[in-house]
Structures are given as C-alpha cells and as structure tokens.
Amino acid sequence: MVPRARAFPAGCVLPKALLLGPDGEVIEGDVLERFAALGAVAERIWPVLRVELGWAAPEDDFRGIERAEAWALALRALGINYRIGGHEASLLALLTTENISAVLSAIVDGPEIEARAKKKAASTPDGSASDDGSTDG
C-alpha cells in the first residue's frame, strides 16, 4: 500500500501528535517525525502534478521529476510501511516504468483528483474540466 500524504482537497493528512495545550485543551501538534520524510516527498510531487494537470503555470525555477528522483521518492514513501530499499526493490522488480507514476500520484491523492476531474468533465456541457487544485494543507 502506498501511503497517502495529501488528500484532495483537504491537504496534509499525515499523522500529527495530539498534545495538551496551555489551558488543558487537546491541540494538534506537528507531523510525527516518522512521517516527516513522506511530507517532504509530497511537497516535491504536488507542484509538479499541478503543472502537469494545467492547474498552475511553471515557476521560473520549476523542474520536473526525472526517473532517478522518482525512484528515490517512491522508495522513501514505500519505506513508511515496508522495510525496503533500492536493492530489495530491484530484486523484486517492484518499481516499473508503468507503475512508478501511479505510486507517486497515490502519495498526493492522484486517483481521487482524477476521479473528480472525470466526474466534473462529465457534468459540464462542453466536457471540459477545470479546477485550480488549491488546498489548505
């Protein structure tokens, strides 16, 4: 299972610490350290996905995700739920040219985004779908 770091449209869904606040109330703290790396992976993927979907124009410093970086990002994400590294992934032929995009997409809730875009396109008279993809997280 590929862990999800962002949910559309909510934003970050990584586990956070629940802490006792100054007045005895329970407050939400930071993302748990174990999941912080996954948050960094999502933050790298999300702007690239927004550009690819046409929701945002590329910034001056925009750079896509090349194969080696995609490999590393996918392994970091899978490492949240599994004890796996590059050697194990190679021996199992775990990441392929066909599935690596799906793995990265799942981290930022790509399947939900695609489903909503298809539903929206089907519901508009001209069949077009547009969304700015903005989130609060």
N, C-alpha and C positions, 0 to 999 in steps of 0.2 A: 504494500500500500504506500502510495506517495503521500507524504504529509502535506497538509494544506496550511499555508502561512497567511493567506489573504482570502477572504470571502467577498464575493461581489454582491452588493455594493458596500457592505459594511466596513471593509478594510481588514486590519490585522486581527487574526483570530488565534494567535499563539497564546499558550497558557501564561497567565500572569499570576504573580504572588498576591494573595489576599492578606492584608496587613491590618493591624489595629491602629486606627488613626488617633490623633491627639485628644479627641473628645470621646474615645471609646467606640467610635463607629468603625465598621469594616470598610476599608478602602482598597482599590485596585493598585497594585504596585507595578514594578517593571516586569517585562517578559522574563521568564525563568532563564537562567544562564544556559541551561541545556539546549534551549530553543533559539537563542540569540543568533547563532550562525544561520539558521533557517530564515530568520527575518532578514538578514543581510542578503541571502540568496534571492528572496522575494523582491527586495528593493532593487536588485540588479535586473531581474526579469521584467518587472512591472512596466517601467518606462519603455522598454523595447517592445513589449506587447502592445502598448498604447499606440506607438508609432506604426507598428505593423497593421493594426486594426483601423488606422486612419483617424484615431481619436485625438492625436496630438502631432504637431509638426516636430521634426527632429531638432533638438537644440544644436548649437554650434559645436559642442563637444560630444555629440551623440556618437555612439559606436554600437554596432550590433553585437551579437554573441556568436563568436566563432566556435568551431567544433571542439577544440581543446577546452575552452572555457565552459561550454555547455556540458561536457563530460564531467568536469570538476564540480560544477554547480549541482548537477544531478546526483553525483556521489555524495556530496555534502548533505543534500536533502534526504536521500535514502539512508544515510548514516544515522538519522534520527531514530528510525525504527529498526534498523538492521545493523549488524556488525559486518560492514562491507567496505572494502577499499578497491583501489584500481585493479589489483591482481585478481581478487575474487570476481569482480565484475567482468574481467577479461576471460577468465576460465569458464564462467557461466554464459558468456556472450550475452550478458544482461542488458546492456545498452546497445541499441542498434540505430542505424540511420532512420529507421521507421518509427521507433518509439521515443527517442530522446526528446523530440519536441513535445510529445504528449506528457512526458514526465515533467518537463519544465512548466508547461501550461497548467498542469494539475496543481502545482505549488501556488499559483496565483488564481486558482478557480476558473481556469480557462474553459472547462466543459460547461460550467454554468453561464459564463459570458456568451459562449457560442449558442447555447440553448435559448437564452433571452434574445439574442440578435436574430435568430431564425424565427422565433415567435413574433417579434416586433415586425420583421420584414413581411411575414405572412399577414399581419394585421393592417399594414398600410396599403392604400390603393395602388401606389406605384411599385410596391415590393421593395422599397429601399429601407434600409435600417441605419439609423444614426444614433449615437449615444456618445457622450463625452467621456464615459468611463471614470468619472471622478468618484472618489471615495473620501471618507473622513478618517482613514487609518493609515 
